[in-house]
C-alpha cells in the first residue's frame, strides 16, 4: 500500500543508515519525458517522516542539474577534502559517466556547490550503478561496450576493474555482494559476470542456455553470500531467477508470474525471504523466496498505468520501499499496510499536478483516472522477520522471572528467581514488625524504634505513637506536648505532676505570637493554662491584676452550675478585653474550640493541643487535633498531629508525600518500611485488635509494601500484612498473595531469613512492661474519660468487662475505661507466642500457635466461610495478623516434623524477648492464645471481675446493656434451664471415646487428599458476563457453597460428636438467652452457623484422626462438666491440627465452651 | 549482591519462535505464544521439594498465523486471556473449569502487533491493541456482554509495535496523585515515537497527551511503571536503535529523558515486575538483562547469555510432550 507519493518520474535513492531522518533523493529520470516535453532536470531531496506521514512527501531541497539521471545512489561517504558534506554524496549515472553531488548542498539548495565531481568515464548511458554496502566508498558503474568502472570515493579515483567481458555488450546492472566486500556482479543481456575486485578480474559467468532471457536487473541475497537474483525483461519470458553460486549450472528457482518483462528487483534487506519485482505489466509483486519453500507471490501492489522501472528498499525502515514508475510517480509503500490517508492522497494529487504543470489541463493527468481502492488488506501473507520478536520475559508476583530462549532449534522457557541481598534488611525489618504485631510487643517496638531513630523528629514521632500503648494515651500525649513546650520539664516518665511541670516551665517560656509567653505575668498565666494547672493560673491572674479573668477561670469546668447572669456578665467583660490571653481564656470558658482553631498560630499547635487536652472533653481531643492538623504547615508537625489524632489516613498521606518527594537517592525500601510500620503500629494503637479499616492512602502504602515483600519471595509475610486490613480494598491482593503460597504447607521461615542482623532488641530495654506508676495514671485518668473513643465512628465499643483479661494484656488495654474498644469478651491474651515459647519450648511455636479465633476475617477462613467475610468486621473478633500467614500443614504428622519445629522456634529475637518480659510468665502451662485467662494471671490484675471465676454467674456490669436487669432479675426461665443438662447432652462419654478410637483407626489417609484438594483449589468465582466492578462485592458477598437442603446425613460414626456439640450448644443457648445478654446471644448465633461447618466436615469425612479424637476429648470433658480441661483439649487441637482443616469451626467451639463455662 | 538464579529450564513445546511469555496476576500460570500459531498455558509447579518448574496444561488454537502477544486480564474478571497475531485477529479467551473457549474475536484490517489488558485499578475490563496500520484499538467490555471499540487511527505511522497501560494513579493535570484514576496508554511504533494517550472521560475519546521523541528507529516496546507511591511516573521504551530510554514525568512540568543503556543488539521486550522495582530487558536473539531500581538508579543485575548449553542439550532431547523438571543445580546455588 502506498503511503506517500512524489509526483515525479525519477530515479530515487534512500538516505544511508547514518541519517537520522529518512530522506529520499530523486533525480529526474532520463529516457522519460512528460506531457510538457520539458527537458529540465533536477535533483531533489524529500523527507519521509513516519511520525508524520503525508500523502505528498515534503521537499527538503533541490538543485537543477544538467543531465537527467539513469540511476541514483547515495553514499554516506564524506569526502576527505570536503569535510562539510556530512549528508553524504549522491552519485548519479548519466549519459556518459557519473556525477557526484553533495547531499548537503542539495539540502541547502546551494546550486553552485552541489556538483562535486563529474566523471566522463563512460561512452554510453550509465544504467548500471551500485554502491557497496560494506565499503560505501566504492561505486561500480557500467554502461555500453561492457564498460565497468569502480570509483573509489576515498581516493577520488577510478580503480581498474579488469578486462572487459566479451562479447562487448551493454552492462544492464551491477550489484555489490552484501556479505563479501570485494565481490560484485554485473549483468549483460544474456549473461551475468561475477568479479573479484582483489583479483581485478572476473571469476564466474552465469548463463542460462535453456531459456531465452534478457537480464535487466541483478540483486544479491542480503543474507546468503552465494545467492543472487537475476531479472529478465524479455516479454516472452519474464521471470526472476534465483541463482546459487554453489551450484551455478542453472538457476535455483524461478519466479514466474509477471506477464511482461521485469525491470527491477529488490531483495528485502531486513528479511531475505522477501523479494519484490516490478515489471512492464505495471505490477509490483512481492515474493516469498524462503529457502525451503516454493516461491509464491505474497504481496501485490495495485496495477499502475506506467511502467514501474525501479524498486528500492529503505535501508532503515524494514517494511518500506519506493517504486518509481514512468507515470510521474514515486510511491512509498509499506508492505504491512502502514497508515494510509487515501482521501488526502486523492485530493492532493491533482492540485499538485496543476502546480507542476501550469497551464495544463488536469484532465490530461492519468494517474487518478481510476481511483485506487482506499484500503485493501495488502499485507504480506507471511509474517516478516522484523515483526518476529525473538523472545520475551515476564515477572511473577513473587519475584520469579520467566523468559523464553531458543537454542538448538528448541523453544525453551527459563524460570529464575531474582534476589538481592541488599534488600534483605527490608525483609528482616518486615519480619520483625510482623512478629511484634503478632506478639503485641508494640510498646517495646516503639521504644526500640525511638531509640534507633536517626533524627529527633522521628524519635518524637515514635514517642507519640508509643503514647497509644501507654496506660493513658491522653496523659502521655499531654506529657509529650508539654515536654517540648517546657524545655526544663523532666523527661522522666514518672513526672506526672502538672505542678511540677509548671514550676519548671514558668521560667523558661519564650515569646510566642498568639498564646502569650514570656517571663511576664501574662506569659506565666498562659503557661500555667497551657499546662493545665488552673489553680496556678487563677493565682497568677489574681496576683497579677487580672482578677476578673482569674475569677472566671476559677469556675472553669463547672459551667452547668453557673448562673446565666454570670455568663452574661462574663461575656460583656470579655467582649471588652482584646488581649490574646483574655481571648484564650474566653474561648476556654465558652468551650469554643473553633475560635481557638481559628486563632491558632499553627506554630503554636502544641500549646493549642494542650489546651484541647486540658479543657475540652477527652472525647473531643482527637477530632480537635485532627482539625488542628489541617492548619499546621510544617510537615513534621503535621505528622505529629496526625499521630496524635490517631488519624491513619492523614499519617499515611503525609508518609506518601514524604516518600514521593524524597530524592530518589534515598532508599525506597527504607522509607516505605518506615511509613508502613508507623501506620501499622499506630493503627494497632488506635484500633487495638479490632479489625482496622484503612483508607485510600493507607491501602496504597500497604499494597505497595505487600507487593514488595511478595517480590522478595515473602508472600506469606505479605499476606499477613495484607490481612491487617479488613476492608475489601485489599481483597484481591490477598487472593493474589494467597495463590503464590505453596498449597497447604507452611513455609519454613528460617530458610528464608538469615537471622543474625535482627537485633535482639529488647535486651537493651529492661523496662518493658508498664511500671506500676503508669498503671496508676491509668487509674487516675481512666475514670474520667469514659467516651474517649466515641468520636471515632469506625470503632464500635463492645461493652464488656475488662476483667476478662489476664494481667499480660498490653498497655493500651490497661486503661480500661478509656478504651472500651479493646474489650471483647474472650479476647485474645496478647503474646501467646512468647508465652508458649517460654513455657513450652518443645511445642512448635510459629504459625500453629496463631489459630485465628474466627475464620471469618481472614482469607483462609473466607474460603470456607465466605458468608462471614463481609458481615461486619467491627462486630466480629479480630484475627491476629499472623493467623492467615500460611495455612498450617495438612497433616499432623508433617507438623511434628522435627525440622519444622526447629525452624519454627528459631524466629529471630524471639527467644530473647520472652524471658525478659515478666508479665509473660504464665503460671499455667501452654494454652492457646485465645484461651480464657488463668486464675493466676488474673491475680495480677488490679481488678478481677466476678465473671472470671467459674462460680460467678452474673457478668460484669459494664458488659451488660441492662446491668440492672441482668443482675436484678433472677428470671424464672433461667433457673428453669440451668438445671441438669438435657438428656441428649448426656450422650455416653464412653461411647464417644469408643468412637474416637474407631475414628482414629479408620481414617489414616483418606482425609488428607480431600483436604489438600481444599487447599489448592482456591476457587474464584467464575466470571460470567457482567464483569464490572461490582464483581468485587459479589466476590465477598455471602456465597453459600452447599445448599442446606441437599446435605447428606452425617456418617453414623461421627454422630455422637455432632450430636454432643449440638446438645452443648442448645444447652448453652438456653442459658445465655436466660441471661438476656444480647452480645453473648449474638455470639451464640455465630456459633450455630459454625457448628454447621463442623457437621459439613464430618459429613464429608474431611477431618483427620487427630482432629476427631481431639474433638471427642473436648466434648467428653465438657460433658463431664470439666470446662477447663475441655478448653485445654481445645487448645491442643488448635496447635495440632491444620488450621485449614479445623479453622471453620474450631473457634466457634471455643466460644461455645467459654459461654458454657460462664453460664453453665 | 543481586543475582539471578536459574531454577529450571524446560522445553516449551512450541515448534517455532516464542514471541511472548506472560505470568498471570497470581504468578501461578504462564501463557506463551509463538509463530507456530499456538498459545500454550503452563502451570507453575510450586512444589518446594521438586523445585519450581512448569507443566503444560493447555494449547489454545484459534490463530491462523503467528501469535505475537498475550495478556492476562485481572482475575477479577475470571481467567481471561487476550491474544493478537499476524492473522489480524484479536482473540479473547476464557477458562471455564479446565476448558478454554473463545469469548470474542475481532479481525482487524492489518496484523495486530501488541495487546494489553488494563490494570485492575481502572476498574473496567479493557484492553488495548496496536496494529500494523498504525491504529490503536481500545476494547472495553460492556454491561450487556458486548465489546465496545474505540480506535485511535494513525497513532503511529507504519505501525504500532507496543502498548502499555498507564499508571492509573498518575495524574499530572493537577499535580496531585491518586484522587481519581485516569486511563492512559503509552504506545510506541514505527514512527520512532513514544506517545501518551489519555482517555477523555466525557466522550471516551483518546486524544494524544504527549509525544516522546527520542528514538531514531522503531520503538519495539514500551512499559509503564506502575507505582502507588511516587508523584512522578516512569515509562521505558526500547527501540531498534538499540537504546532503552527512560522517560520520567515529575507530575508537574513534563517528561524528561534518560538513556538506560545502549545495547549491543536490539532490545525487544521490556517487562516490569509487579512492584516496578525491577525491569527486565530481552535483547538480541537470546539475551536478558535485569535492572533494579537502586535508590533511583537502574543498575543491571546479571546478563545471561546462555551459559549452560550442556543443560539444554539434555532438554532438546525431549519432545514436545515431555517436560523436564529442569536442573536442580540451580536450587543449590544460593543456600
Interface residues (C-beta under 8 A of the other chain):
Chain A: X3 X20 X49 X50 X51 X52 X53 X316 X317 X318 X319 X320 X334 X336 X337 X338 X339 X340 X341 X375 X377 X379 X383 X387 X388 X389 X390 X391 X392 X393 X394 X395 X396 X397 X398 X399 X400 X401 X402 X403 X404 X405 X406 X407 X408 X409 X410 X411 X412 X413 X414 X415 X416 X417 X418 X419 X420 X421 X422 X656 X659 X660 X661 X663 X664 X665 X666 X667 X668 X672 X696 X697 X700 X701 X703 X704 X707 X708 X710 X711 X732 X735 X736 X739 X740 X741 X742 X743 X745 X747 X751 X1020 X1021 X1022 X1023 X1024 X1025 X1026 X1027 X1028 X1029 X1031 X1032 X1035
Chain B: X1 X2 X3 X4 X5 X6 X7 X8 X9 X10 X11 X12 X13 X14 X15 X16 X17 X18 X19 X20 X21 X22 X23 X25 X26 X27 X28 X30 X32 X34 X35 X42 X44 X46 X47 X48 X52 X53 X54 X65 X66 X68 X74 X75 X76 X77 X78 X79 X80 X86 X88 X94 X96 X97 X109 X110 X111 X113 X120 X123 X124 X125 X131 X132 X133 X134 X135 X141 X143 X145 X153 X154 X156 X157 X158 X159 X169 X177 X178 X190 X191 X192 X193 X213 X216 X217 X218 X220 X227 X228 X229 X230 X231 X232 X268 X269 X271 X272 X273 X274 X275 X277 X278 X280 X281 X282 X284 X285 X286 X288 X290 X292 X293 X294 X295 X296 X297 X301 X306 X309 X312 X313 X315 X316 X326 X330 X334 X335
